[in-house]
Amino acid sequence: MEEEGATVTQSLLVRRGHGGGQLQTGSSVTTTLVLSTFVAACISFGFGCVMGYSSPTQSAIMEDLDLSVAEFSLFGSMLNIGSILGALVSGRATDLLGRKCTMWVLNLFYVVGWFAIAFAKVPWLLDLGRLLLGFRNGIAGYLVPVYVAEITPKNLRGRFSGLVQTMGVIGLSMMYIIGPFINWRILALIGIIPSLLQLPLLFFIPESPRWLAKVGREKEFEKALLSLRGEKVNIFAEATAIKDYTESLKSFSWGGILDLFQRKYAHPLIIGIGLMALQHSGGANAYAYYSGVIFVSAGLSKYIGLSTLAVVEILMSLLGTSLIDKFGRRSLLLVSSCGLCFGSFLTGISFLLQDYNWWGDGTPILALISIWLYMGSYQVGMEGILWIIVAEIFPINIKGAAGSISSLIGHVCSWIVSYNFNFLFQWSSAGTFFIFSAICGLNAIFAAKMVPETKGRTLEEIQASVTRNLKQDHAKSIQISEERPKMNSRYELWLLRYEHYRISVSTFLPFFFVLLSRGTKDMEGEGIEGGSATEPLIVSSCNGDGVPSRKSSAITISLVLGITVAACASSNCGYSGGYSSPAESGIIDELGLSVAEYSVFGSILTIGGMAGAIASGRISDFFGHKITFWILNIFYIMGWLAIAFSKKAWSLYLGRLSLGFGTAVFNYVGPVYVADITPKNLRGGFSSLVQAMTICSISVAYFVGSITYWRILALIGVIPCLIQVLCLFFVPESPRWLAKNGRDNEFKTSLQCLRGMSADISQEAAEIQDYTQNLQHSSEDKILDVFSSKYTHSVIVGVGLMLLQQLGGYKGFAYYANSIFDLAGFPSTIGIIAVAVTQIVMNILGILLIDSSGRRPLLMVSAVGTFFGCFLTGVSFLLQDLHWLEKITPFIALIGILMYMAFYSLGMSGIPWIIMSEIFPVNIKGSAGSLCNMVNWFCSWVVSYTFNFLLQWSSAGTFFIFSSISGLAIIFIVKLVPETKGRTLEEIQASMTGGAR
């Protein structure tokens, strides 16, 4: 055991013979790092705008386009459909195009999507715009946390990742706050702003160094890393660690979906899929898409509910960002899961009380409080941390495929929730939230048992610990191949495949149950957590005395631009998610949609998300992250335009579907890109910043959607795409992606650009290249490789966080905040503004805490907060159903909602994505990221689709279900999520996979 622990903490890159001078590790914030994180934050902000758009605009869109509830449900769910599509390609697009190019692509989809919504005259155009936004969000959900995780230093990765996630909360909150006051078409146009901010900065940010190292562009890799760390900083140790780890992955297969299902990838894949499925199945999309409906059903004012919810989400997102690097991802995930479970439970209670006419005026207050609790807890950790974890746990050789699968599953769940929510809400409003509460409870258990702590660890460390020892597997494979008799090459290929997948299947499930039986002490004993979490697994280049060399971690212009691109894409994701809530009434009234039709609209975002999740890893791995951003923009712009100009429900659905696809792809490529380009000490903060853009954009959607015509609100969603497109010309590709693909010259150039032209990136470049080369012995990012035993921990953490994040009910709070406030008897306009403000504030707080407190503690705090938030919301509706305390139940609901949204914004919103971007080795990052992204969007769809139906079935029960899932998330975080604060990606991935050698 001691020998194992020593191996875990030992360097992946041992450089000898460099003699002489002592080099010091740097972790300062450079201009490039800030710009890159800001770009990611803009993406996250747009993500939030998309998420928060539907809730404040529902009534206006329905009225203007004469949509039925079913048609508006389709519009809302089109975001998930697009996200599913985007999640499908997110990993591949990011790996193929690079993180930076993917950001460019994201802006195209984002701008087109918002324009389509803003100018929609028929429902089909509305759906198209929503679809494009969903496609963009599907990609951005993966891209942003991965990008932030890859560019930030390990000691800053949590905070930066949390900050990025906070921007998504801010976007969501903005939609909640301004949505009731702005025409829904104007609100769509406002959504374009993050893209416009992002575009010029994309020219100045570098590509992810790890992506550059992955594709073999060594010069760009070193240049990007140096640009991110600072011109005067010695990056040799970090560069060496990245290179060594990337090199270690070269013997593995790259990008095949089936390769994910190997024993060595089982742990990270289970984590990624589990997190995605639980997150999106916990009702998050239902809350996010139909919060307006929930508020109205609870007896609250839609405006008050959405406004206050936006405030809570912002506050809690900031809190989560500030805590993620102090307490760690896992801790915040647990807190967030508990808060989601409790918030959902309280929401269910409030509707149950309402059904029985108990407590009268008190039930709306209880519903409001419980929704606050749910959404706040979701923002604290579940919203972003699971994406962070998914971005962290998958090795780069499978990151594209794994990311696509995770994202796909997440978007499928998201679509299921978003599409079925209205029907479930009609069936039993209380029961719906009780279901979400139960799922959130499962999420807490999953987080406690399966998710590792990635705080303070490099991606390579995380991935190596989760996927066991890649070098040992490589040696075994060589020995087996040498002992095998010669045979026909084609027959040998099929025989090897048969043995490979037979062994994978036979070992995957037993290994899963072994992991479930492991406690925190077990992981600490194995060096996954505890002290090893804060010790580097990849030792930097040493002088003659064995003193570690100094790494660059300054903030450079290229890094800032890269973060800005990711942030813009993230903002598109949030705006897409937040669009349905403020636009619900407008769309239903104008387009004459029924509840079922609007449920389709709300949940179709997750359908696109599932499709995007499946492709996200592949797209990212194939095109590279930068080109993937370009692709995202296409889907976003098309999606928003389709929604804006919809005259019929089908165009509304198509736009939402496109948005879902883009969102799913971003959900993978965004965190991966951010993780790739940021120094380890800045990665948390930058990743949080990008993820925070999602929440912030949701808040923006809430704010703007409350006062904006729903078509204009869709057009506003194009703004982040435009900003991102401008910035994409100046950002570098991910250095790790370049290193993975053997583009050594470009890899060094990108890394140097990110770290600063005067920074010494030799150590970091060597680390990335060595690690990538070590992973070359593994399969090349095939989906089955994710299920190898060495990656089991990473997959379980990534998937688990994604699943618990979404199943905790955030999409229900975010999408249907207006409805929740209305159901709770609280003014939805005031509520949604409060939520928007809360989300922004808590996101900022989370950003401040993520690199000081750690990912895991913030996740736990966030999960606990979401648990209590959901529980309070359920209690408020239960009291309302029973007609008890009727005068105060609306305030209890308000408190619950604000509490949920606040704590969700604090950590759960962005930290899962940050951890996702950190824990997966570059050789499986695409596949693992796609897997986590898919899980996230699938769960998101489940929540967003079923939320209205659950709310109609039982408003109190719905939130109790979410509360239960949040409780499960707490357990999952405590038991399984590692701390990644202050560690390079290579260190994190090496520790989680058992080392790359």
Secondary structure as GFF3:
##gff-version 3
##sequence-region A 1 997
A	DSSP	alpha_helix	2	9	.	.	.	ID=ss1
A	DSSP	alpha_helix	31	51	.	.	.	ID=ss2
A	DSSP	beta_strand	52	54	.	.	.	ID=ss3
A	DSSP	alpha_helix	58	64	.	.	.	ID=ss4
A	DSSP	beta_strand	66	68	.	.	.	ID=ss5
A	DSSP	alpha_helix	69	97	.	.	.	ID=ss6
A	DSSP	beta_strand	98	98	.	.	.	ID=ss7
A	DSSP	alpha_helix	99	118	.	.	.	ID=ss8
A	DSSP	beta_strand	121	122	.	.	.	ID=ss9
A	DSSP	alpha_helix	123	151	.	.	.	ID=ss10
A	DSSP	alpha_helix	154	178	.	.	.	ID=ss11
A	DSSP	beta_strand	181	183	.	.	.	ID=ss12
A	DSSP	alpha_helix	184	190	.	.	.	ID=ss13
A	DSSP	alpha_helix	193	201	.	.	.	ID=ss14
A	DSSP	alpha_helix	209	212	.	.	.	ID=ss15
A	DSSP	beta_strand	215	217	.	.	.	ID=ss16
A	DSSP	alpha_helix	218	229	.	.	.	ID=ss17
A	DSSP	alpha_helix	236	247	.	.	.	ID=ss18
A	DSSP	beta_strand	248	250	.	.	.	ID=ss19
A	DSSP	beta_strand	253	261	.	.	.	ID=ss20
A	DSSP	alpha_helix	266	281	.	.	.	ID=ss21
A	DSSP	alpha_helix	284	297	.	.	.	ID=ss22
A	DSSP	alpha_helix	302	327	.	.	.	ID=ss23
A	DSSP	alpha_helix	330	355	.	.	.	ID=ss24
A	DSSP	alpha_helix	362	377	.	.	.	ID=ss25
A	DSSP	pi_helix	378	382	.	.	.	ID=ss26
A	DSSP	alpha_helix	385	393	.	.	.	ID=ss27
A	DSSP	alpha_helix	396	427	.	.	.	ID=ss28
A	DSSP	alpha_helix	429	449	.	.	.	ID=ss29
A	DSSP	beta_strand	453	455	.	.	.	ID=ss30
A	DSSP	alpha_helix	459	466	.	.	.	ID=ss31
A	DSSP	alpha_helix	470	483	.	.	.	ID=ss32
A	DSSP	alpha_helix	489	516	.	.	.	ID=ss33
A	DSSP	alpha_helix	520	525	.	.	.	ID=ss34
A	DSSP	three_ten_helix	530	534	.	.	.	ID=ss35
A	DSSP	alpha_helix	557	577	.	.	.	ID=ss36
A	DSSP	beta_strand	578	580	.	.	.	ID=ss37
A	DSSP	alpha_helix	584	590	.	.	.	ID=ss38
A	DSSP	beta_strand	591	594	.	.	.	ID=ss39
A	DSSP	alpha_helix	595	614	.	.	.	ID=ss40
A	DSSP	alpha_helix	616	622	.	.	.	ID=ss41
A	DSSP	beta_strand	624	624	.	.	.	ID=ss42
A	DSSP	alpha_helix	625	644	.	.	.	ID=ss43
A	DSSP	beta_strand	646	646	.	.	.	ID=ss44
A	DSSP	alpha_helix	649	677	.	.	.	ID=ss45
A	DSSP	alpha_helix	683	691	.	.	.	ID=ss46
A	DSSP	beta_strand	692	692	.	.	.	ID=ss47
A	DSSP	alpha_helix	693	705	.	.	.	ID=ss48
A	DSSP	beta_strand	707	709	.	.	.	ID=ss49
A	DSSP	alpha_helix	710	715	.	.	.	ID=ss50
A	DSSP	alpha_helix	718	728	.	.	.	ID=ss51
A	DSSP	alpha_helix	735	740	.	.	.	ID=ss52
A	DSSP	beta_strand	742	743	.	.	.	ID=ss53
A	DSSP	alpha_helix	744	755	.	.	.	ID=ss54
A	DSSP	alpha_helix	762	774	.	.	.	ID=ss55
A	DSSP	beta_strand	775	776	.	.	.	ID=ss56
A	DSSP	beta_strand	780	784	.	.	.	ID=ss57
A	DSSP	three_ten_helix	785	787	.	.	.	ID=ss58
A	DSSP	alpha_helix	792	807	.	.	.	ID=ss59
A	DSSP	alpha_helix	810	814	.	.	.	ID=ss60
A	DSSP	alpha_helix	818	823	.	.	.	ID=ss61
A	DSSP	alpha_helix	828	853	.	.	.	ID=ss62
A	DSSP	alpha_helix	855	881	.	.	.	ID=ss63
A	DSSP	alpha_helix	889	906	.	.	.	ID=ss64
A	DSSP	alpha_helix	911	919	.	.	.	ID=ss65
A	DSSP	alpha_helix	925	951	.	.	.	ID=ss66
A	DSSP	alpha_helix	955	976	.	.	.	ID=ss67
A	DSSP	beta_strand	978	980	.	.	.	ID=ss68
A	DSSP	alpha_helix	985	993	.	.	.	ID=ss69
###
